[in-house]
Amino acid sequence: MKTLSISRNDEGIVVERKNEFGAKFKSVYATENGLKECLDVYKTTDTIADYQLHVSEDLLALVINHINS
């Protein structure tokens, strides 16, 4: 199962993507705008629906609103 995990820690906003083979890829964004740009890639390529999303509670509204905009 492909997953996209989004959370915030001391580094910033962390996006960890796991593909269908189990390989993980991690990106860290300093701002919410960086996260939005990351999400835009998934939206414009119509691949966001391919992922099961795991989003921390503090970012949930931001992610949902941006994906649905």
CHARMM internal coordinates of N, CA and C (Angstrom, degrees):
IC EDIT
DIST 1 N 1 CA 1.4510
DIST 1 CA 1 C 1.5233
ANGL 1 N 1 CA 1 C 108.93
DIST 1 C 2 N 1.3197
ANGL 1 CA 1 C 2 N 116.54
DIHE 1 N 1 CA 1 C 2 N 132.91
DIST 2 N 2 CA 1.4546
ANGL 1 C 2 N 2 CA 122.22
DIHE 1 CA 1 C 2 N 2 CA 176.79
DIST 2 CA 2 C 1.5304
ANGL 2 N 2 CA 2 C 108.44
DIHE 1 C 2 N 2 CA 2 C -80.97
DIST 2 C 3 N 1.3297
ANGL 2 CA 2 C 3 N 116.29
DIHE 2 N 2 CA 2 C 3 N 132.81
DIST 3 N 3 CA 1.4628
ANGL 2 C 3 N 3 CA 119.73
DIHE 2 CA 2 C 3 N 3 CA 179.33
DIST 3 CA 3 C 1.5229
ANGL 3 N 3 CA 3 C 110.03
DIHE 2 C 3 N 3 CA 3 C -130.34
DIST 3 C 4 N 1.3093
ANGL 3 CA 3 C 4 N 114.40
DIHE 3 N 3 CA 3 C 4 N 151.88
DIST 4 N 4 CA 1.4479
ANGL 3 C 4 N 4 CA 122.88
DIHE 3 CA 3 C 4 N 4 CA 175.04
DIST 4 CA 4 C 1.5225
ANGL 4 N 4 CA 4 C 106.05
DIHE 3 C 4 N 4 CA 4 C -129.80
DIST 4 C 5 N 1.3335
ANGL 4 CA 4 C 5 N 116.16
DIHE 4 N 4 CA 4 C 5 N 111.67
DIST 5 N 5 CA 1.4642
ANGL 4 C 5 N 5 CA 121.53
DIHE 4 CA 4 C 5 N 5 CA -178.53
DIST 5 CA 5 C 1.5210
ANGL 5 N 5 CA 5 C 108.95
DIHE 4 C 5 N 5 CA 5 C -106.75
DIST 5 C 6 N 1.3246
ANGL 5 CA 5 C 6 N 115.87
DIHE 5 N 5 CA 5 C 6 N 129.71
DIST 6 N 6 CA 1.4575
ANGL 5 C 6 N 6 CA 121.40
DIHE 5 CA 5 C 6 N 6 CA -177.23
DIST 6 CA 6 C 1.5200
ANGL 6 N 6 CA 6 C 108.48
DIHE 5 C 6 N 6 CA 6 C -127.45
DIST 6 C 7 N 1.3325
ANGL 6 CA 6 C 7 N 115.62
DIHE 6 N 6 CA 6 C 7 N 124.59
DIST 7 N 7 CA 1.4651
ANGL 6 C 7 N 7 CA 120.58
DIHE 6 CA 6 C 7 N 7 CA -179.53
DIST 7 CA 7 C 1.5252
ANGL 7 N 7 CA 7 C 108.98
DIHE 6 C 7 N 7 CA 7 C -151.34
DIST 7 C 8 N 1.3179
ANGL 7 CA 7 C 8 N 115.16
DIHE 7 N 7 CA 7 C 8 N 172.46
DIST 8 N 8 CA 1.4606
ANGL 7 C 8 N 8 CA 121.31
DIHE 7 CA 7 C 8 N 8 CA 178.57
DIST 8 CA 8 C 1.5288
ANGL 8 N 8 CA 8 C 107.96
DIHE 7 C 8 N 8 CA 8 C -120.08
DIST 8 C 9 N 1.3268
ANGL 8 CA 8 C 9 N 116.27
DIHE 8 N 8 CA 8 C 9 N 135.94
DIST 9 N 9 CA 1.4560
ANGL 8 C 9 N 9 CA 120.63
DIHE 8 CA 8 C 9 N 9 CA 173.69
DIST 9 CA 9 C 1.5300
ANGL 9 N 9 CA 9 C 108.64
DIHE 8 C 9 N 9 CA 9 C -141.11
DIST 9 C 10 N 1.3337
ANGL 9 CA 9 C 10 N 117.44
DIHE 9 N 9 CA 9 C 10 N -165.55
DIST 10 N 10 CA 1.4660
ANGL 9 C 10 N 10 CA 121.11
DIHE 9 CA 9 C 10 N 10 CA -177.73
DIST 10 CA 10 C 1.5244
ANGL 10 N 10 CA 10 C 112.79
DIHE 9 C 10 N 10 CA 10 C -63.92
DIST 10 C 11 N 1.3240
ANGL 10 CA 10 C 11 N 117.50
DIHE 10 N 10 CA 10 C 11 N -25.17
DIST 11 N 11 CA 1.4618
ANGL 10 C 11 N 11 CA 121.56
DIHE 10 CA 10 C 11 N 11 CA 179.20
DIST 11 CA 11 C 1.5268
ANGL 11 N 11 CA 11 C 112.01
DIHE 10 C 11 N 11 CA 11 C -74.74
DIST 11 C 12 N 1.3207
ANGL 11 CA 11 C 12 N 116.47
DIHE 11 N 11 CA 11 C 12 N -32.46
DIST 12 N 12 CA 1.4588
ANGL 11 C 12 N 12 CA 122.34
DIHE 11 CA 11 C 12 N 12 CA -176.08
DIST 12 CA 12 C 1.5149
ANGL 12 N 12 CA 12 C 109.31
DIHE 11 C 12 N 12 CA 12 C 143.59
DIST 12 C 13 N 1.3167
ANGL 12 CA 12 C 13 N 115.96
DIHE 12 N 12 CA 12 C 13 N -146.87
DIST 13 N 13 CA 1.4570
ANGL 12 C 13 N 13 CA 121.16
DIHE 12 CA 12 C 13 N 13 CA 177.69
DIST 13 CA 13 C 1.5235
ANGL 13 N 13 CA 13 C 107.49
DIHE 12 C 13 N 13 CA 13 C -93.32
DIST 13 C 14 N 1.3039
ANGL 13 CA 13 C 14 N 115.61
DIHE 13 N 13 CA 13 C 14 N 121.36
DIST 14 N 14 CA 1.4636
ANGL 13 C 14 N 14 CA 122.01
DIHE 13 CA 13 C 14 N 14 CA -173.38
DIST 14 CA 14 C 1.5242
ANGL 14 N 14 CA 14 C 109.39
DIHE 13 C 14 N 14 CA 14 C -105.33
DIST 14 C 15 N 1.3319
ANGL 14 CA 14 C 15 N 114.79
DIHE 14 N 14 CA 14 C 15 N 128.45
DIST 15 N 15 CA 1.4616
ANGL 14 C 15 N 15 CA 121.57
DIHE 14 CA 14 C 15 N 15 CA 174.57
DIST 15 CA 15 C 1.5201
ANGL 15 N 15 CA 15 C 106.56
DIHE 14 C 15 N 15 CA 15 C -117.39
DIST 15 C 16 N 1.3255
ANGL 15 CA 15 C 16 N 115.04
DIHE 15 N 15 CA 15 C 16 N 118.16
DIST 16 N 16 CA 1.4632
ANGL 15 C 16 N 16 CA 119.93
DIHE 15 CA 15 C 16 N 16 CA 178.41
DIST 16 CA 16 C 1.5180
ANGL 16 N 16 CA 16 C 108.21
DIHE 15 C 16 N 16 CA 16 C -116.40
DIST 16 C 17 N 1.3231
ANGL 16 CA 16 C 17 N 114.88
DIHE 16 N 16 CA 16 C 17 N 120.73
DIST 17 N 17 CA 1.4609
ANGL 16 C 17 N 17 CA 121.73
DIHE 16 CA 16 C 17 N 17 CA -179.12
DIST 17 CA 17 C 1.5214
ANGL 17 N 17 CA 17 C 108.94
DIHE 16 C 17 N 17 CA 17 C -107.18
DIST 17 C 18 N 1.3181
ANGL 17 CA 17 C 18 N 115.99
DIHE 17 N 17 CA 17 C 18 N 132.40
DIST 18 N 18 CA 1.4645
ANGL 17 C 18 N 18 CA 121.31
DIHE 17 CA 17 C 18 N 18 CA 176.11
DIST 18 CA 18 C 1.5161
ANGL 18 N 18 CA 18 C 107.29
DIHE 17 C 18 N 18 CA 18 C -119.32
DIST 18 C 19 N 1.3351
ANGL 18 CA 18 C 19 N 116.11
DIHE 18 N 18 CA 18 C 19 N 125.97
DIST 19 N 19 CA 1.4632
ANGL 18 C 19 N 19 CA 118.93
DIHE 18 CA 18 C 19 N 19 CA -178.82
DIST 19 CA 19 C 1.5182
ANGL 19 N 19 CA 19 C 110.99
DIHE 18 C 19 N 19 CA 19 C -87.42
DIST 19 C 20 N 1.3225
ANGL 19 CA 19 C 20 N 115.73
DIHE 19 N 19 CA 19 C 20 N -178.69
DIST 20 N 20 CA 1.4599
ANGL 19 C 20 N 20 CA 121.12
DIHE 19 CA 19 C 20 N 20 CA -176.08
DIST 20 CA 20 C 1.5200
ANGL 20 N 20 CA 20 C 113.14
DIHE 19 C 20 N 20 CA 20 C -66.71
DIST 20 C 21 N 1.3402
ANGL 20 CA 20 C 21 N 117.34
DIHE 20 N 20 CA 20 C 21 N -14.08
DIST 21 N 21 CA 1.4635
ANGL 20 C 21 N 21 CA 121.41
DIHE 20 CA 20 C 21 N 21 CA 179.17
DIST 21 CA 21 C 1.5244
ANGL 21 N 21 CA 21 C 112.16
DIHE 20 C 21 N 21 CA 21 C -96.14
DIST 21 C 22 N 1.3304
ANGL 21 CA 21 C 22 N 116.87
DIHE 21 N 21 CA 21 C 22 N -2.27
DIST 22 N 22 CA 1.4561
ANGL 21 C 22 N 22 CA 121.66
DIHE 21 CA 21 C 22 N 22 CA 178.55
DIST 22 CA 22 C 1.5171
ANGL 22 N 22 CA 22 C 114.11
DIHE 21 C 22 N 22 CA 22 C 92.17
DIST 22 C 23 N 1.3292
ANGL 22 CA 22 C 23 N 118.37
DIHE 22 N 22 CA 22 C 23 N -1.42
DIST 23 N 23 CA 1.4636
ANGL 22 C 23 N 23 CA 121.28
DIHE 22 CA 22 C 23 N 23 CA 178.33
DIST 23 CA 23 C 1.5269
ANGL 23 N 23 CA 23 C 108.66
DIHE 22 C 23 N 23 CA 23 C -72.79
DIST 23 C 24 N 1.3394
ANGL 23 CA 23 C 24 N 115.85
DIHE 23 N 23 CA 23 C 24 N 138.05
DIST 24 N 24 CA 1.4631
ANGL 23 C 24 N 24 CA 120.90
DIHE 23 CA 23 C 24 N 24 CA -177.94
DIST 24 CA 24 C 1.5217
ANGL 24 N 24 CA 24 C 110.53
DIHE 23 C 24 N 24 CA 24 C -111.56
DIST 24 C 25 N 1.3284
ANGL 24 CA 24 C 25 N 115.01
DIHE 24 N 24 CA 24 C 25 N 143.03
DIST 25 N 25 CA 1.4529
ANGL 24 C 25 N 25 CA 122.89
DIHE 24 CA 24 C 25 N 25 CA 178.48
DIST 25 CA 25 C 1.5195
ANGL 25 N 25 CA 25 C 107.51
DIHE 24 C 25 N 25 CA 25 C -132.29
DIST 25 C 26 N 1.3321
ANGL 25 CA 25 C 26 N 116.37
DIHE 25 N 25 CA 25 C 26 N 128.73
DIST 26 N 26 CA 1.4592
ANGL 25 C 26 N 26 CA 121.19
DIHE 25 CA 25 C 26 N 26 CA -174.27
DIST 26 CA 26 C 1.5235
ANGL 26 N 26 CA 26 C 109.92
DIHE 25 C 26 N 26 CA 26 C -118.33
DIST 26 C 27 N 1.3345
ANGL 26 CA 26 C 27 N 115.39
DIHE 26 N 26 CA 26 C 27 N 134.56
DIST 27 N 27 CA 1.4585
ANGL 26 C 27 N 27 CA 122.50
DIHE 26 CA 26 C 27 N 27 CA 174.47
DIST 27 CA 27 C 1.5184
ANGL 27 N 27 CA 27 C 107.86
DIHE 26 C 27 N 27 CA 27 C -129.00
DIST 27 C 28 N 1.3229
ANGL 27 CA 27 C 28 N 115.93
DIHE 27 N 27 CA 27 C 28 N 145.85
DIST 28 N 28 CA 1.4655
ANGL 27 C 28 N 28 CA 121.21
DIHE 27 CA 27 C 28 N 28 CA 178.99
DIST 28 CA 28 C 1.5234
ANGL 28 N 28 CA 28 C 108.42
DIHE 27 C 28 N 28 CA 28 C -123.38
DIST 28 C 29 N 1.3218
ANGL 28 CA 28 C 29 N 116.31
DIHE 28 N 28 CA 28 C 29 N 132.67
DIST 29 N 29 CA 1.4549
ANGL 28 C 29 N 29 CA 122.57
DIHE 28 CA 28 C 29 N 29 CA -179.04
DIST 29 CA 29 C 1.5282
ANGL 29 N 29 CA 29 C 109.00
DIHE 28 C 29 N 29 CA 29 C -119.37
DIST 29 C 30 N 1.3207
ANGL 29 CA 29 C 30 N 115.65
DIHE 29 N 29 CA 29 C 30 N 137.12
DIST 30 N 30 CA 1.4643
ANGL 29 C 30 N 30 CA 120.66
DIHE 29 CA 29 C 30 N 30 CA -177.53
DIST 30 CA 30 C 1.5210
ANGL 30 N 30 CA 30 C 112.11
DIHE 29 C 30 N 30 CA 30 C -78.47
DIST 30 C 31 N 1.3264
ANGL 30 CA 30 C 31 N 116.85
DIHE 30 N 30 CA 30 C 31 N -25.49
DIST 31 N 31 CA 1.4695
ANGL 30 C 31 N 31 CA 120.28
DIHE 30 CA 30 C 31 N 31 CA -174.94
DIST 31 CA 31 C 1.5253
ANGL 31 N 31 CA 31 C 111.13
DIHE 30 C 31 N 31 CA 31 C -131.68
DIST 31 C 32 N 1.3044
ANGL 31 CA 31 C 32 N 115.19
DIHE 31 N 31 CA 31 C 32 N 164.78
DIST 32 N 32 CA 1.4639
ANGL 31 C 32 N 32 CA 120.85
DIHE 31 CA 31 C 32 N 32 CA 175.55
DIST 32 CA 32 C 1.5230
ANGL 32 N 32 CA 32 C 110.67
DIHE 31 C 32 N 32 CA 32 C -66.43
DIST 32 C 33 N 1.3226
ANGL 32 CA 32 C 33 N 117.54
DIHE 32 N 32 CA 32 C 33 N -30.59
DIST 33 N 33 CA 1.4621
ANGL 32 C 33 N 33 CA 120.28
DIHE 32 CA 32 C 33 N 33 CA 177.08
DIST 33 CA 33 C 1.5249
ANGL 33 N 33 CA 33 C 111.03
DIHE 32 C 33 N 33 CA 33 C -64.92
DIST 33 C 34 N 1.3191
ANGL 33 CA 33 C 34 N 117.02
DIHE 33 N 33 CA 33 C 34 N -36.12
DIST 34 N 34 CA 1.4607
ANGL 33 C 34 N 34 CA 120.57
DIHE 33 CA 33 C 34 N 34 CA 175.53
DIST 34 CA 34 C 1.5185
ANGL 34 N 34 CA 34 C 111.07
DIHE 33 C 34 N 34 CA 34 C -62.49
DIST 34 C 35 N 1.3280
ANGL 34 CA 34 C 35 N 116.21
DIHE 34 N 34 CA 34 C 35 N -41.89
DIST 35 N 35 CA 1.4659
ANGL 34 C 35 N 35 CA 120.81
DIHE 34 CA 34 C 35 N 35 CA 176.60
DIST 35 CA 35 C 1.5216
ANGL 35 N 35 CA 35 C 110.40
DIHE 34 C 35 N 35 CA 35 C -62.29
DIST 35 C 36 N 1.3178
ANGL 35 CA 35 C 36 N 117.24
DIHE 35 N 35 CA 35 C 36 N -43.57
DIST 36 N 36 CA 1.4644
ANGL 35 C 36 N 36 CA 120.95
DIHE 35 CA 35 C 36 N 36 CA -179.84
DIST 36 CA 36 C 1.5289
ANGL 36 N 36 CA 36 C 110.88
DIHE 35 C 36 N 36 CA 36 C -61.63
DIST 36 C 37 N 1.3306
ANGL 36 CA 36 C 37 N 117.09
DIHE 36 N 36 CA 36 C 37 N -39.59
DIST 37 N 37 CA 1.4606
ANGL 36 C 37 N 37 CA 120.22
DIHE 36 CA 36 C 37 N 37 CA 177.63
DIST 37 CA 37 C 1.5243
ANGL 37 N 37 CA 37 C 110.48
DIHE 36 C 37 N 37 CA 37 C -64.08
DIST 37 C 38 N 1.3131
ANGL 37 CA 37 C 38 N 116.76
DIHE 37 N 37 CA 37 C 38 N -38.24
DIST 38 N 38 CA 1.4636
ANGL 37 C 38 N 38 CA 121.47
DIHE 37 CA 37 C 38 N 38 CA 176.50
DIST 38 CA 38 C 1.5248
ANGL 38 N 38 CA 38 C 110.09
DIHE 37 C 38 N 38 CA 38 C -62.76
DIST 38 C 39 N 1.3139
ANGL 38 CA 38 C 39 N 116.94
DIHE 38 N 38 CA 38 C 39 N -47.28
DIST 39 N 39 CA 1.4605
ANGL 38 C 39 N 39 CA 120.95
DIHE 38 CA 38 C 39 N 39 CA 179.86
DIST 39 CA 39 C 1.5247
ANGL 39 N 39 CA 39 C 111.59
DIHE 38 C 39 N 39 CA 39 C -63.96
DIST 39 C 40 N 1.3310
ANGL 39 CA 39 C 40 N 116.88
DIHE 39 N 39 CA 39 C 40 N -32.46
DIST 40 N 40 CA 1.4595
ANGL 39 C 40 N 40 CA 120.70
DIHE 39 CA 39 C 40 N 40 CA 178.69
DIST 40 CA 40 C 1.5258
ANGL 40 N 40 CA 40 C 112.08
DIHE 39 C 40 N 40 CA 40 C -60.04
DIST 40 C 41 N 1.3221
ANGL 40 CA 40 C 41 N 116.44
DIHE 40 N 40 CA 40 C 41 N -34.81
DIST 41 N 41 CA 1.4677
ANGL 40 C 41 N 41 CA 119.99
DIHE 40 CA 40 C 41 N 41 CA 178.38
DIST 41 CA 41 C 1.5250
ANGL 41 N 41 CA 41 C 109.98
DIHE 40 C 41 N 41 CA 41 C -61.63
DIST 41 C 42 N 1.3173
ANGL 41 CA 41 C 42 N 116.65
DIHE 41 N 41 CA 41 C 42 N -44.81
DIST 42 N 42 CA 1.4711
ANGL 41 C 42 N 42 CA 120.61
DIHE 41 CA 41 C 42 N 42 CA 179.24
DIST 42 CA 42 C 1.5285
ANGL 42 N 42 CA 42 C 111.34
DIHE 41 C 42 N 42 CA 42 C -67.18
DIST 42 C 43 N 1.3449
ANGL 42 CA 42 C 43 N 116.47
DIHE 42 N 42 CA 42 C 43 N -36.27
DIST 43 N 43 CA 1.4670
ANGL 42 C 43 N 43 CA 120.33
DIHE 42 CA 42 C 43 N 43 CA 179.82
DIST 43 CA 43 C 1.5256
ANGL 43 N 43 CA 43 C 111.26
DIHE 42 C 43 N 43 CA 43 C -68.79
DIST 43 C 44 N 1.3107
ANGL 43 CA 43 C 44 N 117.07
DIHE 43 N 43 CA 43 C 44 N -47.54
DIST 44 N 44 CA 1.4664
ANGL 43 C 44 N 44 CA 120.12
DIHE 43 CA 43 C 44 N 44 CA -175.15
DIST 44 CA 44 C 1.5204
ANGL 44 N 44 CA 44 C 112.66
DIHE 43 C 44 N 44 CA 44 C -70.82
DIST 44 C 45 N 1.3109
ANGL 44 CA 44 C 45 N 117.41
DIHE 44 N 44 CA 44 C 45 N -23.86
DIST 45 N 45 CA 1.4697
ANGL 44 C 45 N 45 CA 119.89
DIHE 44 CA 44 C 45 N 45 CA 177.84
DIST 45 CA 45 C 1.5197
ANGL 45 N 45 CA 45 C 111.82
DIHE 44 C 45 N 45 CA 45 C -96.36
DIST 45 C 46 N 1.3309
ANGL 45 CA 45 C 46 N 116.82
DIHE 45 N 45 CA 45 C 46 N 4.14
DIST 46 N 46 CA 1.4692
ANGL 45 C 46 N 46 CA 122.88
DIHE 45 CA 45 C 46 N 46 CA 179.56
DIST 46 CA 46 C 1.5252
ANGL 46 N 46 CA 46 C 112.87
DIHE 45 C 46 N 46 CA 46 C 55.15
DIST 46 C 47 N 1.3338
ANGL 46 CA 46 C 47 N 116.62
DIHE 46 N 46 CA 46 C 47 N 36.93
DIST 47 N 47 CA 1.4650
ANGL 46 C 47 N 47 CA 119.66
DIHE 46 CA 46 C 47 N 47 CA 178.68
DIST 47 CA 47 C 1.5196
ANGL 47 N 47 CA 47 C 113.13
DIHE 46 C 47 N 47 CA 47 C -108.01
DIST 47 C 48 N 1.3135
ANGL 47 CA 47 C 48 N 118.39
DIHE 47 N 47 CA 47 C 48 N -5.19
DIST 48 N 48 CA 1.4669
ANGL 47 C 48 N 48 CA 120.69
DIHE 47 CA 47 C 48 N 48 CA -178.66
DIST 48 CA 48 C 1.5240
ANGL 48 N 48 CA 48 C 111.28
DIHE 47 C 48 N 48 CA 48 C -59.01
DIST 48 C 49 N 1.3158
ANGL 48 CA 48 C 49 N 117.82
DIHE 48 N 48 CA 48 C 49 N -33.47
DIST 49 N 49 CA 1.4690
ANGL 48 C 49 N 49 CA 121.61
DIHE 48 CA 48 C 49 N 49 CA -179.43
DIST 49 CA 49 C 1.5244
ANGL 49 N 49 CA 49 C 112.19
DIHE 48 C 49 N 49 CA 49 C -70.73
DIST 49 C 50 N 1.3259
ANGL 49 CA 49 C 50 N 117.19
DIHE 49 N 49 CA 49 C 50 N -14.67
DIST 50 N 50 CA 1.4645
ANGL 49 C 50 N 50 CA 121.33
DIHE 49 CA 49 C 50 N 50 CA 179.34
DIST 50 CA 50 C 1.5277
ANGL 50 N 50 CA 50 C 112.51
DIHE 49 C 50 N 50 CA 50 C -78.64
DIST 50 C 51 N 1.3208
ANGL 50 CA 50 C 51 N 117.41
DIHE 50 N 50 CA 50 C 51 N -10.17
DIST 51 N 51 CA 1.4603
ANGL 50 C 51 N 51 CA 122.42
DIHE 50 CA 50 C 51 N 51 CA -173.60
DIST 51 CA 51 C 1.5176
ANGL 51 N 51 CA 51 C 111.95
DIHE 50 C 51 N 51 CA 51 C -112.35
DIST 51 C 52 N 1.3222
ANGL 51 CA 51 C 52 N 114.69
DIHE 51 N 51 CA 51 C 52 N 144.56
DIST 52 N 52 CA 1.4593
ANGL 51 C 52 N 52 CA 120.73
DIHE 51 CA 51 C 52 N 52 CA 168.48
DIST 52 CA 52 C 1.5227
ANGL 52 N 52 CA 52 C 105.31
DIHE 51 C 52 N 52 CA 52 C -88.17
DIST 52 C 53 N 1.3209
ANGL 52 CA 52 C 53 N 117.07
DIHE 52 N 52 CA 52 C 53 N 124.20
DIST 53 N 53 CA 1.4648
ANGL 52 C 53 N 53 CA 121.25
DIHE 52 CA 52 C 53 N 53 CA -176.48
DIST 53 CA 53 C 1.5210
ANGL 53 N 53 CA 53 C 111.29
DIHE 52 C 53 N 53 CA 53 C -91.93
DIST 53 C 54 N 1.3264
ANGL 53 CA 53 C 54 N 115.19
DIHE 53 N 53 CA 53 C 54 N 136.61
DIST 54 N 54 CA 1.4645
ANGL 53 C 54 N 54 CA 123.40
DIHE 53 CA 53 C 54 N 54 CA 172.15
DIST 54 CA 54 C 1.5226
ANGL 54 N 54 CA 54 C 105.34
DIHE 53 C 54 N 54 CA 54 C -125.27
DIST 54 C 55 N 1.3274
ANGL 54 CA 54 C 55 N 116.72
DIHE 54 N 54 CA 54 C 55 N 107.45
DIST 55 N 55 CA 1.4609
ANGL 54 C 55 N 55 CA 121.03
DIHE 54 CA 54 C 55 N 55 CA -173.78
DIST 55 CA 55 C 1.5194
ANGL 55 N 55 CA 55 C 109.07
DIHE 54 C 55 N 55 CA 55 C -123.10
DIST 55 C 56 N 1.3415
ANGL 55 CA 55 C 56 N 115.74
DIHE 55 N 55 CA 55 C 56 N 132.63
DIST 56 N 56 CA 1.4583
ANGL 55 C 56 N 56 CA 119.24
DIHE 55 CA 55 C 56 N 56 CA 177.87
DIST 56 CA 56 C 1.5225
ANGL 56 N 56 CA 56 C 109.59
DIHE 55 C 56 N 56 CA 56 C -65.03
DIST 56 C 57 N 1.3089
ANGL 56 CA 56 C 57 N 115.28
DIHE 56 N 56 CA 56 C 57 N 152.31
DIST 57 N 57 CA 1.4654
ANGL 56 C 57 N 57 CA 121.71
DIHE 56 CA 56 C 57 N 57 CA -173.65
DIST 57 CA 57 C 1.5228
ANGL 57 N 57 CA 57 C 112.24
DIHE 56 C 57 N 57 CA 57 C -58.49
DIST 57 C 58 N 1.3331
ANGL 57 CA 57 C 58 N 117.87
DIHE 57 N 57 CA 57 C 58 N -35.98
DIST 58 N 58 CA 1.4629
ANGL 57 C 58 N 58 CA 120.17
DIHE 57 CA 57 C 58 N 58 CA -177.08
DIST 58 CA 58 C 1.5313
ANGL 58 N 58 CA 58 C 112.92
DIHE 57 C 58 N 58 CA 58 C -72.38
DIST 58 C 59 N 1.3234
ANGL 58 CA 58 C 59 N 118.18
DIHE 58 N 58 CA 58 C 59 N -15.63
DIST 59 N 59 CA 1.4641
ANGL 58 C 59 N 59 CA 121.63
DIHE 58 CA 58 C 59 N 59 CA 179.12
DIST 59 CA 59 C 1.5268
ANGL 59 N 59 CA 59 C 113.15
DIHE 58 C 59 N 59 CA 59 C -111.86
DIST 59 C 60 N 1.3089
ANGL 59 CA 59 C 60 N 116.78
DIHE 59 N 59 CA 59 C 60 N -3.72
DIST 60 N 60 CA 1.4650
ANGL 59 C 60 N 60 CA 121.27
DIHE 59 CA 59 C 60 N 60 CA -173.17
DIST 60 CA 60 C 1.5280
ANGL 60 N 60 CA 60 C 112.86
DIHE 59 C 60 N 60 CA 60 C -58.48
DIST 60 C 61 N 1.3190
ANGL 60 CA 60 C 61 N 118.28
DIHE 60 N 60 CA 60 C 61 N -49.49
DIST 61 N 61 CA 1.4640
ANGL 60 C 61 N 61 CA 121.25
DIHE 60 CA 60 C 61 N 61 CA -178.42
DIST 61 CA 61 C 1.5294
ANGL 61 N 61 CA 61 C 110.51
DIHE 60 C 61 N 61 CA 61 C -62.39
DIST 61 C 62 N 1.3132
ANGL 61 CA 61 C 62 N 117.32
DIHE 61 N 61 CA 61 C 62 N -43.13
DIST 62 N 62 CA 1.4585
ANGL 61 C 62 N 62 CA 121.38
DIHE 61 CA 61 C 62 N 62 CA 179.41
DIST 62 CA 62 C 1.5263
ANGL 62 N 62 CA 62 C 111.24
DIHE 61 C 62 N 62 CA 62 C -59.60
DIST 62 C 63 N 1.3292
ANGL 62 CA 62 C 63 N 116.33
DIHE 62 N 62 CA 62 C 63 N -47.29
DIST 63 N 63 CA 1.4642
ANGL 62 C 63 N 63 CA 121.16
DIHE 62 CA 62 C 63 N 63 CA -177.67
DIST 63 CA 63 C 1.5254
ANGL 63 N 63 CA 63 C 110.75
DIHE 62 C 63 N 63 CA 63 C -65.87
DIST 63 C 64 N 1.3159
ANGL 63 CA 63 C 64 N 117.27
DIHE 63 N 63 CA 63 C 64 N -47.72
DIST 64 N 64 CA 1.4675
ANGL 63 C 64 N 64 CA 120.39
DIHE 63 CA 63 C 64 N 64 CA -178.92
DIST 64 CA 64 C 1.5222
ANGL 64 N 64 CA 64 C 110.77
DIHE 63 C 64 N 64 CA 64 C -61.93
DIST 64 C 65 N 1.3231
ANGL 64 CA 64 C 65 N 116.81
DIHE 64 N 64 CA 64 C 65 N -46.42
DIST 65 N 65 CA 1.4631
ANGL 64 C 65 N 65 CA 119.82
DIHE 64 CA 64 C 65 N 65 CA -179.69
DIST 65 CA 65 C 1.5245
ANGL 65 N 65 CA 65 C 111.73
DIHE 64 C 65 N 65 CA 65 C -62.21
DIST 65 C 66 N 1.3198
ANGL 65 CA 65 C 66 N 116.97
DIHE 65 N 65 CA 65 C 66 N -39.31
DIST 66 N 66 CA 1.4610
ANGL 65 C 66 N 66 CA 119.43
DIHE 65 CA 65 C 66 N 66 CA -178.29
DIST 66 CA 66 C 1.5296
ANGL 66 N 66 CA 66 C 111.34
DIHE 65 C 66 N 66 CA 66 C -72.02
DIST 66 C 67 N 1.3017
ANGL 66 CA 66 C 67 N 117.43
DIHE 66 N 66 CA 66 C 67 N -40.71
DIST 67 N 67 CA 1.4671
ANGL 66 C 67 N 67 CA 120.29
DIHE 66 CA 66 C 67 N 67 CA 179.48
DIST 67 CA 67 C 1.5232
ANGL 67 N 67 CA 67 C 110.55
DIHE 66 C 67 N 67 CA 67 C -64.54
DIST 67 C 68 N 1.3167
ANGL 67 CA 67 C 68 N 116.70
DIHE 67 N 67 CA 67 C 68 N -37.43
DIST 68 N 68 CA 1.4645
ANGL 67 C 68 N 68 CA 120.89
DIHE 67 CA 67 C 68 N 68 CA -177.31
DIST 68 CA 68 C 1.5288
ANGL 68 N 68 CA 68 C 113.98
DIHE 67 C 68 N 68 CA 68 C -86.13
DIST 68 C 69 N 1.3282
ANGL 68 CA 68 C 69 N 116.89
DIHE 68 N 68 CA 68 C 69 N -1.41
DIST 69 N 69 CA 1.4767
ANGL 68 C 69 N 69 CA 118.66
DIHE 68 CA 68 C 69 N 69 CA -178.64
DIST 69 CA 69 C 1.5100
ANGL 69 N 69 CA 69 C 111.99
DIHE 68 C 69 N 69 CA 69 C -84.92
END
COOR INIT
IC SEED 1 N 1 CA 1 C
IC BUILD
